[in-house]
Amino acid sequence: MSMDITIHTAALPHDDPDASLAFYRDILGFEVRKDVGQGTMRWITVGPVGQPGTSILLAPPAVDPGITEDERRTIAEMMAKGTYGWILLATQDLDATFEKVQAGGAEVVQEPTEQPYGVRDCAFRDPAGNLIRIQEVH
């Protein structure tokens, strides 16, 4: 018997909800599905237009009451270095997508590159430092 499981939502941390919202909505062109909370304690759900079943939850990091102060510091340090959260996106036109995201002011990590493992991709950081890799698909 096979199971009918899909990817519904992936989570990425944010430390500035307004900056993250502007990146995902205004630069990547995602639609805002939910925005709950206030101040820095906001949970924002965004996703690609035309794909209502797939979302990214932008959430404040380390708010779980079970996380220790040491763990909170570690998460903050990893976010600052850009090693805490990452996601892999896909596009059919990598060059046009790269130009649009770069023009939006995103921090470029890697320009479009043919990787030795057989994909062509680029990479950016979002305002929270999360690594956003965009892979070209045909």
DSSP file (Angstrom, degrees, kcal/mol; ACC not computed):
  #  RESIDUE AA STRUCTURE BP1 BP2  ACC     N-H-->O    O-->H-N    N-H-->O    O-->H-N    TCO  KAPPA ALPHA  PHI   PSI    X-CA   Y-CA   Z-CA
    1    1 A M              0   0    0      0, 0.0     2,-0.3     0, 0.0     0, 0.0   0.000 360.0 360.0 360.0 126.2    0.0    0.0    0.0
    2    2 A S        -     0   0    0      1,-0.0     2,-0.3     2,-0.0     0, 0.0  -0.676 360.0-128.1 -93.4 151.1    1.5    3.4   -0.9
    3    3 A M        -     0   0    0     -2,-0.3     2,-1.1     2,-0.0    -1,-0.0  -0.729   9.3-132.7 -98.1 148.0    0.8    6.5    1.1
    4    4 A D        +     0   0    0     -2,-0.3     2,-0.4     2,-0.0    -1,-0.0  -0.750  46.5 154.5 -99.0  85.3   -0.4    9.7   -0.4
    5    5 A I        +     0   0    0     -2,-1.1     2,-0.3     2,-0.0    -2,-0.0  -0.943  15.7 177.0-118.6 134.4    2.0   12.2    1.2
    6    6 A T        -     0   0    0     -2,-0.4     2,-0.7    47,-0.0    -2,-0.0  -0.859  39.2-100.8-125.8 164.7    2.9   15.6   -0.2
    7    7 A I        +     0   0    0     -2,-0.3     3,-0.1     1,-0.2    -2,-0.0  -0.796  44.4 167.9 -85.4 119.6    5.1   18.4    1.0
    8    8 A H        +     0   0    0     -2,-0.7    47,-2.4     1,-0.3     2,-0.4   0.877  59.3   1.7 -98.3 -53.1    2.8   21.0    2.4
    9    9 A T  E     -a   55   0A   0     45,-0.2     2,-0.4    47,-0.0    -1,-0.3  -0.996  51.5-166.3-145.2 134.3    4.9   23.5    4.3
   10   10 A A  E     -a   56   0A   0     45,-2.0    47,-3.0    -2,-0.4     2,-0.4  -0.897  23.8-134.7-111.6 149.3    8.6   24.0    5.0
   11   11 A A  E     +a   57   0A   0     -2,-0.4    47,-0.2    45,-0.2    34,-0.0  -0.860  21.4 179.0-111.5 140.8    9.7   26.4    7.7
   12   12 A L  E     -a   58   0A   0     45,-2.6    47,-2.5    -2,-0.4     2,-0.1  -0.984  28.7-118.0-131.0 144.6   12.5   29.0    7.7
   13   13 A P  E     -a   59   0A   0      0, 0.0     2,-0.3     0, 0.0   117,-0.2  -0.454  25.7-167.6 -79.9 155.4   13.4   31.4   10.5
   14   14 A H        -     0   0    0     45,-2.0    65,-0.0    -2,-0.1   114,-0.0  -0.977  20.5-173.7-134.6 152.9   13.2   35.1   10.3
   15   15 A D  S    S+     0   0    0     -2,-0.3    -1,-0.1     1,-0.2   113,-0.0   0.362  88.9  37.7-121.7  -0.8   14.5   37.9   12.6
   16   16 A D     >  -     0   0    0      1,-0.1     4,-2.5    24,-0.0     5,-0.2  -0.744  67.9-169.0-146.8  93.9   12.8   40.8   10.8
   17   17 A P  H  > S+     0   0    0      0, 0.0     4,-2.7     0, 0.0     5,-0.2   0.847  86.5  51.8 -58.6 -36.7    9.3   39.8    9.6
   18   18 A D  H  > S+     0   0    0      2,-0.2     4,-2.4     1,-0.2     5,-0.1   0.920 111.9  45.8 -67.4 -41.9    8.9   42.9    7.4
   19   19 A A  H  > S+     0   0    0     -3,-0.2     4,-2.1     2,-0.2    -1,-0.2   0.909 115.0  47.8 -66.2 -41.3   12.2   42.4    5.6
   20   20 A S  H  X S+     0   0    0     -4,-2.5     4,-2.7     2,-0.2     5,-0.3   0.918 111.4  50.6 -64.8 -43.0   11.5   38.7    5.1
   21   21 A L  H  X>S+     0   0    0     -4,-2.7     4,-2.7    -5,-0.2     5,-0.5   0.924 110.2  49.6 -60.2 -45.3    8.0   39.5    3.9
   22   22 A A  I  X>S+     0   0    0     -4,-2.4     4,-1.7     3,-0.2     5,-1.1   0.891 112.3  48.9 -62.0 -39.3    9.3   42.1    1.4
   23   23 A F  I  X>S+     0   0    0     -4,-2.1     5,-2.3     3,-0.2     4,-1.0   0.967 118.2  36.7 -64.7 -53.6   11.9   39.5    0.1
   24   24 A Y  I  <5S+     0   0    0     -4,-2.7     6,-2.7     3,-0.2    -2,-0.2   0.866 128.4  34.1 -72.1 -35.8    9.5   36.6   -0.4
   25   25 A R  I  <5S+     0   0    0     -4,-2.7     4,-0.3    -5,-0.3    -3,-0.2   0.939 129.1  29.4 -82.6 -52.0    6.6   38.7   -1.6
   26   26 A D  I  <<S+     0   0    0     -4,-1.7    -3,-0.2    -5,-0.5    -2,-0.1   0.834 131.1  29.9 -86.1 -33.5    8.2   41.6   -3.6
   27   27 A I  I  <<S+     0   0    0     -5,-1.1    -3,-0.2    -4,-1.0    -4,-0.1   0.906 130.7  32.0 -92.5 -49.9   11.4   40.0   -4.8
   28   28 A L  S   <S-     0   0    0     -5,-2.3    -3,-0.2    -6,-0.2    -4,-0.2   0.684 100.6-128.9 -82.9 -16.4   10.5   36.3   -5.3
   29   29 A G        +     0   0    0     -6,-0.3    20,-0.4    -4,-0.3    -4,-0.2   0.680  50.5 155.5  81.0  17.2    6.9   37.1   -6.2
   30   30 A F        -     0   0    0     -6,-2.7     2,-0.3    18,-0.1    -1,-0.2  -0.423  41.8-120.0 -74.7 153.1    5.3   34.7   -3.6
   31   31 A E  E     -B   47   0A   0     16,-3.0    16,-1.8    -2,-0.1     2,-0.5  -0.691  21.4-119.7 -91.5 149.2    1.8   35.3   -2.4
   32   32 A V  E     +B   46   0A   0     -2,-0.3    14,-0.2    14,-0.2     3,-0.1  -0.774  32.2 174.4 -87.9 124.7    1.1   35.9    1.3
   33   33 A R  E     +     0   0A   0     12,-3.5     2,-0.3    -2,-0.5    13,-0.2   0.795  66.1   1.2-100.6 -37.0   -1.3   33.3    2.6
   34   34 A K  E     -B   45   0A   0     11,-1.5    11,-2.5     2,-0.0    -1,-0.4  -0.989  50.2-176.0-150.1 149.6   -1.3   34.1    6.4
   35   35 A D  E     +B   44   0A   0     -2,-0.3     2,-0.3     9,-0.2     9,-0.2  -0.794  22.4 166.8-147.3  99.4    0.3   36.7    8.6
   36   36 A V  E     +B   43   0A   0      7,-2.4     7,-2.7    -2,-0.3     2,-0.2  -0.855  36.9  30.7-121.4 153.7   -0.4   36.2   12.3
   37   37 A G  E    S-B   42   0A   0     -2,-0.3     2,-0.3     5,-0.2     5,-0.3  -0.522  73.5-101.2  98.6-170.3    1.1   37.7   15.4
   38   38 A Q  E >  S+B   41   0A   0      3,-1.1     3,-1.7    -2,-0.2    -2,-0.0  -0.981  70.5   1.4-152.5 160.9    2.7   41.1   15.9
   39   39 A G  T 3  S-     0   0    0     -2,-0.3     3,-0.1     1,-0.3   -23,-0.0  -0.358 128.4 -25.0  60.6-137.1    6.0   42.8   16.2
   40   40 A T  T 3  S+     0   0    0      1,-0.2     2,-1.3   -24,-0.1    -1,-0.3   0.575 127.3  82.7 -82.9  -8.9    8.9   40.3   15.7
   41   41 A M  E <   +B   38   0A   0     -3,-1.7    -3,-1.1    18,-0.1     2,-0.4  -0.480  65.9 132.4 -93.7  63.7    6.6   37.5   16.9
   42   42 A R  E     -B   37   0A   0     -2,-1.3     2,-0.6    -5,-0.3    -5,-0.2  -0.935  46.1-155.2-118.6 139.8    4.9   36.9   13.5
   43   43 A W  E     -B   36   0A   0     -7,-2.7    -7,-2.4    -2,-0.4     2,-0.5  -0.965  20.1-172.7-111.2 113.2    4.3   33.7   11.6
   44   44 A I  E     -BC  35  58A   0     14,-2.5    14,-3.6    -2,-0.6     2,-0.6  -0.934  10.1-159.1-116.4 123.2    4.0   34.5    7.9
   45   45 A T  E     +BC  34  57A   0    -11,-2.5   -12,-3.5    -2,-0.5   -11,-1.5  -0.902  19.6 169.4-104.0 124.5    3.0   31.8    5.4
   46   46 A V  E     +BC  32  56A   0     10,-2.6    10,-3.1    -2,-0.6   -14,-0.2  -0.862   2.6 167.9-127.2 161.5    4.0   32.5    1.7
   47   47 A G  E     -B   31   0A   0    -16,-1.8   -16,-3.0    -2,-0.3     8,-0.2  -0.986  40.9 -75.1-167.2 164.4    4.0   30.4   -1.4
   48   48 A P    >   -     0   0    0      0, 0.0     3,-2.0     0, 0.0     6,-0.2  -0.406  55.1-104.1 -67.7 138.1    4.3   30.4   -5.1
   49   49 A V  T 3  S+     0   0    0    -20,-0.4   -19,-0.0     1,-0.3     0, 0.0  -0.363 108.4  22.7 -58.1 135.9    1.3   31.8   -7.0
   50   50 A G  T 3  S+     0   0    0     -3,-0.1    -1,-0.3     1,-0.0     3,-0.1   0.463 105.9  86.1  84.0   0.9   -0.6   28.9   -8.6
   51   51 A Q    X   +     0   0    0     -3,-2.0     3,-1.8     3,-0.1    -2,-0.0  -0.553  45.3 162.7-128.9  67.8    0.7   26.3   -6.1
   52   52 A P  T 3  S+     0   0    0      0, 0.0    -1,-0.1     0, 0.0    -3,-0.1   0.673  70.5  61.6 -64.7 -16.3   -1.7   26.6   -3.1
   53   53 A G  T 3  S+     0   0    0     -3,-0.1     2,-0.4     1,-0.1   -47,-0.0   0.469  96.1  65.8 -89.8  -0.4   -0.6   23.3   -1.7
   54   54 A T    <   +     0   0    0     -3,-1.8     2,-0.3    -6,-0.2   -45,-0.2  -0.982  63.8 161.4-127.0 125.6    3.1   24.3   -1.1
   55   55 A S  E     -a    9   0A   0    -47,-2.4   -45,-2.0    -2,-0.4     2,-0.4  -0.904  33.4-137.7-138.4 163.2    4.1   26.9    1.4
   56   56 A I  E     -aC  10  46A   0    -10,-3.1   -10,-2.6    -2,-0.3     2,-0.7  -0.997  18.8-148.4-119.1 128.7    7.0   28.3    3.4
   57   57 A L  E     -aC  11  45A   0    -47,-3.0   -45,-2.6    -2,-0.4     2,-0.7  -0.885   6.2-156.7 -97.1 115.8    6.3   29.3    7.0
   58   58 A L  E     +aC  12  44A   0    -14,-3.6   -14,-2.5    -2,-0.7   -47,-0.1  -0.847  27.7 173.9 -91.7 114.8    8.6   32.2    8.0
   59   59 A A  E     -a   13   0A   0    -47,-2.5   -45,-2.0    -2,-0.7   -16,-0.2  -0.894  39.6-100.6-129.1 150.5    8.7   31.9   11.8
   60   60 A P    >   -     0   0    0      0, 0.0     3,-0.6     0, 0.0   -45,-0.1  -0.502  50.7-118.9 -64.9 136.2   10.5   33.6   14.7
   61   61 A P  T 3  S+     0   0    0      0, 0.0    15,-0.0     0, 0.0    11,-0.0  -0.391  80.8   9.1 -78.5 154.1   13.4   31.3   15.7
   62   62 A A  T 3  S+     0   0    0      1,-0.1    10,-0.1    -2,-0.1     5,-0.1   0.777  77.7 131.1  56.9  36.0   13.8   29.6   19.0
   63   63 A V    <   +     0   0    0     -3,-0.6    -1,-0.1     3,-0.0     9,-0.0   0.559  33.0 114.1 -94.7  -8.4   10.4   30.5   20.5
   64   64 A D    >   -     0   0    0      1,-0.2     3,-2.0     2,-0.1     0, 0.0  -0.439  69.5-136.5 -60.6 128.3    9.7   27.0   21.7
   65   65 A P  T 3  S+     0   0    0      0, 0.0    -1,-0.2     0, 0.0    -2,-0.0   0.690 100.7  64.8 -63.9 -15.9    9.6   27.2   25.5
   66   66 A G  T 3  S+     0   0    0      2,-0.1     2,-0.4     0, 0.0    -2,-0.1   0.507  79.5 100.4 -83.3  -4.0   11.6   23.9   25.6
   67   67 A I  S <  S-     0   0    0     -3,-2.0     2,-0.1     1,-0.1     0, 0.0  -0.678  70.4-133.3 -86.1 133.3   14.7   25.5   24.0
   68   68 A T     >  -     0   0    0     -2,-0.4     4,-2.4     1,-0.1     5,-0.1  -0.299  22.4-108.9 -79.3 166.5   17.4   26.5   26.4
   69   69 A E  H  > S+     0   0    0      2,-0.2     4,-2.4     1,-0.2     5,-0.2   0.883 121.5  54.2 -62.6 -38.4   19.2   29.9   26.4
   70   70 A D  H  > S+     0   0    0      1,-0.2     4,-2.4     2,-0.2    -1,-0.2   0.919 109.0  48.2 -60.9 -43.3   22.4   28.1   25.1
   71   71 A E  H  > S+     0   0    0      2,-0.2     4,-2.7     1,-0.2    -2,-0.2   0.895 109.5  52.9 -65.0 -39.3   20.3   26.7   22.2
   72   72 A R  H  X S+     0   0    0     -4,-2.4     4,-2.5     2,-0.2    -2,-0.2   0.924 110.2  47.8 -60.2 -44.1   18.8   30.2   21.5
   73   73 A R  H  X S+     0   0    0     -4,-2.4     4,-2.7     2,-0.2    -2,-0.2   0.915 111.3  50.8 -62.8 -42.9   22.3   31.6   21.3
   74   74 A T  H  X S+     0   0    0     -4,-2.4     4,-2.7     2,-0.2    -2,-0.2   0.925 110.9  48.3 -61.2 -45.0   23.5   28.8   19.0
   75   75 A I  H  X S+     0   0    0     -4,-2.7     4,-2.7     2,-0.2    -1,-0.2   0.928 112.0  49.3 -61.2 -45.3   20.5   29.4   16.7
   76   76 A A  H  X S+     0   0    0     -4,-2.5     4,-2.2     1,-0.2    -2,-0.2   0.903 112.6  48.1 -61.1 -41.8   21.2   33.2   16.6
   77   77 A E  H  X S+     0   0    0     -4,-2.7     4,-1.6     2,-0.2    -2,-0.2   0.911 112.4  48.3 -65.5 -42.1   24.9   32.5   15.8
   78   78 A M  H  X>S+     0   0    0     -4,-2.7     5,-2.8     2,-0.2     4,-0.9   0.897 111.2  50.3 -66.4 -39.3   24.0   30.1   13.1
   79   79 A M  H ><5S+     0   0    0     -4,-2.7     3,-0.7     1,-0.2    -1,-0.2   0.919 108.2  53.3 -62.7 -42.3   21.5   32.5   11.6
   80   80 A A  H 3<5S+     0   0    0     -4,-2.2    -1,-0.2     1,-0.3    -2,-0.2   0.843 112.9  43.8 -62.3 -33.2   24.1   35.3   11.6
   81   81 A K  H 3<5S-     0   0    0     -4,-1.6    -1,-0.3    -5,-0.1    -2,-0.2   0.573 113.7-119.1 -86.2 -10.1   26.5   33.0    9.7
   82   82 A G  T <<5S+     0   0    0     -4,-0.9    -3,-0.2    -3,-0.7    49,-0.2   0.775  84.2 111.6  78.6  26.0   23.8   31.8    7.3
   83   83 A T      < +     0   0    0     -5,-2.8    -4,-0.2    -6,-0.2    -5,-0.1   0.293  56.4  72.3-114.2   9.4   24.1   28.2    8.4
   84   84 A Y  S    S+     0   0    0     -6,-0.7     2,-0.3     1,-0.2    -5,-0.1   0.930  99.9  21.0 -91.6 -52.7   20.8   27.6   10.1
   85   85 A G        +     0   0    0     -7,-0.1    46,-2.1    43,-0.1     2,-0.3  -0.900  61.1 160.1-122.4 148.2   18.1   27.5    7.4
   86   86 A W  E     -d  131   0B   0     -2,-0.3     2,-0.3    44,-0.2    46,-0.2  -0.984  12.6-167.7-157.6 159.9   18.1   26.9    3.7
   87   87 A I  E     -d  132   0B   0     44,-2.1    46,-2.3    -2,-0.3     2,-0.6  -0.990  17.9-134.5-148.8 150.8   15.7   25.9    0.9
   88   88 A L  E     -d  133   0B   0     -2,-0.3     2,-0.2    44,-0.2    46,-0.2  -0.947  26.4-178.4-111.2 119.1   16.1   24.8   -2.7
   89   89 A L  E     -d  134   0B   0     44,-3.4    46,-2.9    -2,-0.6     2,-0.3  -0.610  12.3-142.1-107.8 171.4   13.7   26.4   -5.2
   90   90 A A  E     +d  135   0B   0     44,-0.2     2,-0.3    -2,-0.2    46,-0.2  -0.979  17.8 173.4-138.9 150.6   13.4   25.8   -8.9
   91   91 A T  E     -d  136   0B   0     44,-2.3    46,-2.7    -2,-0.3     3,-0.3  -0.978  33.2-136.6-148.8 156.4   12.8   27.8  -12.1
   92   92 A Q  S    S+     0   0    0     -2,-0.3     2,-0.5     1,-0.2    44,-0.1   0.724 102.9  44.8 -85.7 -22.7   12.8   27.2  -15.8
   93   93 A D     >  +     0   0    0      1,-0.2     4,-2.3     2,-0.1    -1,-0.2  -0.773  64.4 172.4-124.3  86.2   14.7   30.5  -16.6
   94   94 A L  H  > S+     0   0    0     -2,-0.5     4,-3.1    -3,-0.3     5,-0.2   0.885  76.9  53.2 -63.0 -41.4   17.6   30.7  -14.1
   95   95 A D  H  > S+     0   0    0      2,-0.2     4,-2.4     1,-0.2    -1,-0.2   0.930 112.1  43.6 -63.7 -45.2   19.3   33.7  -15.7
   96   96 A A  H  > S+     0   0    0      2,-0.2     4,-2.2     1,-0.2    -1,-0.2   0.904 115.8  48.8 -65.7 -41.0   16.1   35.9  -15.7
   97   97 A T  H  X S+     0   0    0     -4,-2.3     4,-2.6     2,-0.2     5,-0.2   0.928 111.0  50.2 -64.0 -45.0   15.3   34.8  -12.1
   98   98 A F  H  X S+     0   0    0     -4,-3.1     4,-2.9     1,-0.2     5,-0.3   0.935 110.5  49.6 -58.2 -47.7   18.8   35.6  -11.0
   99   99 A E  H  X S+     0   0    0     -4,-2.4     4,-2.5     1,-0.2    -1,-0.2   0.901 112.4  47.7 -59.9 -42.1   18.7   39.0  -12.6
  100  100 A K  H  X S+     0   0    0     -4,-2.2     4,-1.3     2,-0.2    -1,-0.2   0.928 114.7  44.6 -66.6 -44.9   15.3   39.8  -10.9
  101  101 A V  H  <>S+     0   0    0     -4,-2.6     5,-1.6     2,-0.2     3,-0.2   0.916 115.0  48.5 -67.0 -42.1   16.4   38.7   -7.5
  102  102 A Q  H ><5S+     0   0    0     -4,-2.9     3,-1.8    -5,-0.2    -2,-0.2   0.911 109.2  53.1 -62.5 -42.6   19.8   40.4   -7.7
  103  103 A A  H 3<5S+     0   0    0     -4,-2.5    -1,-0.2     1,-0.3    -2,-0.2   0.778 100.3  63.4 -63.9 -26.1   18.0   43.6   -8.9
  104  104 A G  T 3<5S-     0   0    0     -4,-1.3    -1,-0.3    -3,-0.2    -2,-0.2   0.506 121.8-106.7 -76.8  -3.6   15.8   43.4   -5.8
  105  105 A G  T < 5 +     0   0    0     -3,-1.8    -3,-0.2     1,-0.2    -2,-0.1   0.554  63.3 156.9  94.3   8.5   18.9   43.8   -3.6
  106  106 A A      < -     0   0    0     -5,-1.6     2,-0.5     1,-0.1    -1,-0.2  -0.353  52.5-101.9 -67.5 149.0   19.3   40.3   -2.3
  107  107 A E  E     -E  125   0B   0     18,-0.9    18,-1.8     1,-0.1     2,-0.4  -0.607  36.8-137.7 -73.1 118.4   22.7   39.2   -1.2
  108  108 A V  E     +E  124   0B   0     -2,-0.5    16,-0.3    16,-0.2     3,-0.1  -0.648  29.4 171.2 -80.8 127.9   24.3   37.1   -3.9
  109  109 A V  E    S+     0   0B   0     14,-2.8     2,-0.3    -2,-0.4    15,-0.2   0.761  73.7   2.7 -99.7 -40.4   26.1   34.0   -2.7
  110  110 A Q  E     -E  123   0B   0     13,-2.1    13,-2.5     3,-0.0    -1,-0.3  -0.956  68.5-134.3-151.8 129.3   26.7   32.4   -6.1
  111  111 A E  E     -     0   0B   0     -2,-0.3    10,-0.2    11,-0.2    13,-0.0  -0.285  61.7 -58.2 -71.0 166.3   26.0   33.5   -9.6
  112  112 A P  E    S+     0   0B   0      0, 0.0     2,-0.4     0, 0.0    10,-0.2  -0.254  72.7 177.8 -51.9 126.5   24.4   31.0  -12.0
  113  113 A T  E     -E  121   0B   0      8,-2.8     8,-2.1    -3,-0.1     2,-0.8  -0.991  37.3-126.2-139.3 138.3   26.9   28.1  -12.2
  114  114 A E  E     -E  120   0B   0     -2,-0.4     6,-0.3     6,-0.2     0, 0.0  -0.788  39.2-144.5 -81.8 111.8   27.0   24.7  -13.9
  115  115 A Q    >   -     0   0    0      4,-3.4     3,-1.7    -2,-0.8     4,-0.1  -0.465  15.8-122.7 -81.7 150.6   27.7   22.4  -10.9
  116  116 A P  T 3  S+     0   0    0      0, 0.0    -1,-0.1     0, 0.0    -2,-0.0   0.677 109.5  64.8 -65.5 -15.8   29.9   19.3  -11.2
  117  117 A Y  T 3  S-     0   0    0      2,-0.2    -2,-0.0     1,-0.0    -3,-0.0   0.231 124.4 -95.1 -94.9  14.6   27.0   17.2  -10.0
  118  118 A G  S <  S+     0   0    0     -3,-1.7     2,-0.3     1,-0.3    -4,-0.0   0.573  87.9 102.6  94.7  10.5   24.9   18.0  -13.1
  119  119 A V        -     0   0    0     -4,-0.1    -4,-3.4    18,-0.0     2,-0.5  -0.891  57.6-138.6-121.7 158.0   22.6   21.0  -12.1
  120  120 A R  E     +E  114   0B   0     16,-0.4    16,-3.0    -2,-0.3     2,-0.3  -0.969  42.5 142.8-111.8 125.5   22.8   24.6  -12.9
  121  121 A D  E     -EF 113 135B   0     -8,-2.1    -8,-2.8    -2,-0.5     2,-0.3  -0.914  34.2-148.1-151.5 176.4   21.9   26.9  -10.0
  122  122 A C  E     - F   0 134B   0     12,-1.8    12,-2.4    -2,-0.3     2,-0.3  -0.875  16.4-139.6-140.9 173.3   22.6   30.1   -8.1
  123  123 A A  E     +EF 110 133B   0    -13,-2.5   -14,-2.8    -2,-0.3   -13,-2.1  -1.000  17.8 171.5-146.5 144.8   22.3   31.1   -4.5
  124  124 A F  E     -EF 108 132B   0      8,-2.4     8,-3.2    -2,-0.3     2,-0.4  -0.845  27.6-124.3-134.2 169.4   21.2   34.1   -2.4
  125  125 A R  E     -EF 107 131B   0    -18,-1.8   -18,-0.9    -2,-0.3     6,-0.2  -0.971  22.2-138.3-114.7 139.7   20.7   34.9    1.3
  126  126 A D    >   -     0   0    0      4,-2.2     3,-2.3    -2,-0.4  -106,-0.1  -0.337  42.6 -85.7 -82.7 176.6   17.3   36.1    2.5
  127  127 A P  T 3  S+     0   0    0      0, 0.0  -107,-0.1     0, 0.0    -1,-0.1   0.743 130.8  52.5 -59.3 -23.1   17.2   39.0    5.1
  128  128 A A  T 3  S-     0   0    0   -115,-0.2   -46,-0.2     2,-0.1   -43,-0.1   0.466 122.4-104.4 -89.8  -1.5   17.5   36.4    7.9
  129  129 A G    <   +     0   0    0     -3,-2.3   -45,-0.1     1,-0.3  -115,-0.1   0.400  68.5 151.8  95.4  -2.9   20.6   34.9    6.4
  130  130 A N        -     0   0    0   -117,-0.2    -4,-2.2     1,-0.1     2,-0.5  -0.371  49.3-117.6 -63.2 139.3   18.9   31.7    5.1
  131  131 A L  E     -dF  86 125B   0    -46,-2.1   -44,-2.1    -6,-0.2     2,-0.6  -0.684  27.5-166.8 -80.8 125.0   20.5   30.2    2.0
  132  132 A I  E     -dF  87 124B   0     -8,-3.2    -8,-2.4    -2,-0.5     2,-0.4  -0.937   4.3-171.6-114.6 105.9   18.2   30.3   -1.0
  133  133 A R  E     -dF  88 123B   0    -46,-2.3   -44,-3.4    -2,-0.6     2,-0.5  -0.827   5.6-160.2 -96.2 136.6   19.4   28.1   -3.8
  134  134 A I  E     -dF  89 122B   0    -12,-2.4   -12,-1.8    -2,-0.4     2,-0.3  -0.973   7.5-162.5-121.2 119.3   17.6   28.3   -7.1
  135  135 A Q  E     -dF  90 121B   0    -46,-2.9   -44,-2.3    -2,-0.5     2,-0.5  -0.776  18.4-122.8-103.9 142.5   18.0   25.4   -9.5
  136  136 A E  E     -d   91   0B   0    -16,-3.0   -16,-0.4    -2,-0.3     2,-0.3  -0.715  30.8-174.1 -84.6 129.2   17.2   25.5  -13.2
  137  137 A V              0   0    0    -46,-2.7   -43,-0.1    -2,-0.5   -18,-0.0  -0.921 360.0 360.0-121.1 149.7   14.7   22.8  -14.3
  138  138 A H              0   0    0     -2,-0.3    -1,-0.1   -45,-0.0   -46,-0.1   0.370 360.0 360.0-118.7 360.0   13.7   21.9  -17.8
